[in-house]
Amino acid sequence: VSLAARHLEENGIPTVIMGCAKDIVEYVGVPRFLFSDFPLGNPAGKPHDPASQARTLQLALLVLQAAPAPRTTVQSPLRWSSDPAWKLDFSNIARLSPEEIARRRAEFDRQKEIAKTIRKKPQAAE
Amino acid sequence: MSEDNEDGFGFAPEHDAPIPYMTRIRDYYQALGYGAPYRWAHYAAVPFAPLKKPLAESRIGLITTAAPYQPDKGDQGPGAAYNGAAKFYSVYSGETDRDHDLRISHIGYDRTHTTAEDNNTWFPLPALRLLAETGRIGEVAPRFHGAPTNRSHRATLHRDCPELLRRVREDKVDAVLLVAV
């Protein structure tokens, strides 16, 4: 959606992105970004936590309203967990055994075949 | 080694920072045997369109990368493994005056630490409607739009982006909220 946000802005429509992949969205280069430091899949707040969802949306609208310039990123003050250990897991090859790497390689090939029958190969989030 | 004993400074652990996804993903796929690294879109210049009226008078559009649930396309969660069959390949739209069953099994979200049980964590349409009721925003646009995630950059830039622009213009939005999964 980063590319879509850019395209809309180029055509005069203000945007704000809600997302969890800070480096990727900022690398693309977007006008306004509310970053939640949560596991990928939770750009709009925590599961089963309406207060966190409402807060996250409110923050996104504040960013939309008040960003002074492009590349405005605001990081939500909400925490996923008091223990940050979850951040060590995602796609962290250093944490996988050779057997697990082999298993995932096979699964990746399988998914790629499925995707190919529909269209193109998979790609990372955001 | 520093002679400072850092206990007492209140520093967070070193890994308590936003995950470096680009590095992680690049290293991961390389280890899985996919040599040519993915090249993320990247621009030096960034456009910026100022808001033209207060949010309380604005019509807000919504763009999502989530997919409508398709019962014939395998397990789409909660908790489903990555499901390449559930992907979609062209922009779709839905009415915002009703609820929708959107899923993210076609996306590489963090399956270790979240299970995609609550679609309000990636599709804030009910929350947005609530803000329209309370007057925080003027109104929700009549439609939301689904943006495909897995195309080539060429398809995204030349087909999907113009199509999304066309649709939000039709909806006469004043601003758009995009939710990236």
Interface residues (C-beta under 8 A of the other chain):
Chain A: V1 S2 L3 A4 A5 R6 H7 L8 E9 E10 N11 G12 I13 P14 T15 V16 I17 M18 G19 C20 A21 K22 D23 I24 V25 Y27 V28 G29 V30 P31 F35 D37 F38 P39 L40 G41 N42 P43 A44 G45 K46 P47 H48 P50 Q53 A54 T56 L57 Q58 A60 L61 L64 Q65 A67 A69 P70 R71 Q75 W80 P84 A85 W86 K87 L88 D89 F90 S91 N92 I93 L96 I101 R104 R105 F108 Q111 K112 I114 A115 I118 R119 K120 K121 P122 Q123 A124 A125 E126
Chain B: A12 P13 H15 D16 A17 P18 I19 P20 Y21 M22 T23 R24 I25 D27 Y28 A31 L32 G33 Y34 Y38 W40 A41 H42 Y43 A44 A45 V46 P47 F48 A49 P50 L51 K52 P54 L55 I63 T65 Y82 G84 A85 K87 Y89 I104 I107 G108 Y109 D110 T112 H113 T114 T115 A116 E117 D118 N120 T121 W122 F123 P124 A127 L128 L130 L131 R136 I137 A147 T149 N150 R151 S152 H153 T156 L157 D160 C161 P162 L164 L165 V168 R169 V173 D174 A175 V176 L177 L178 V179 A180 V181
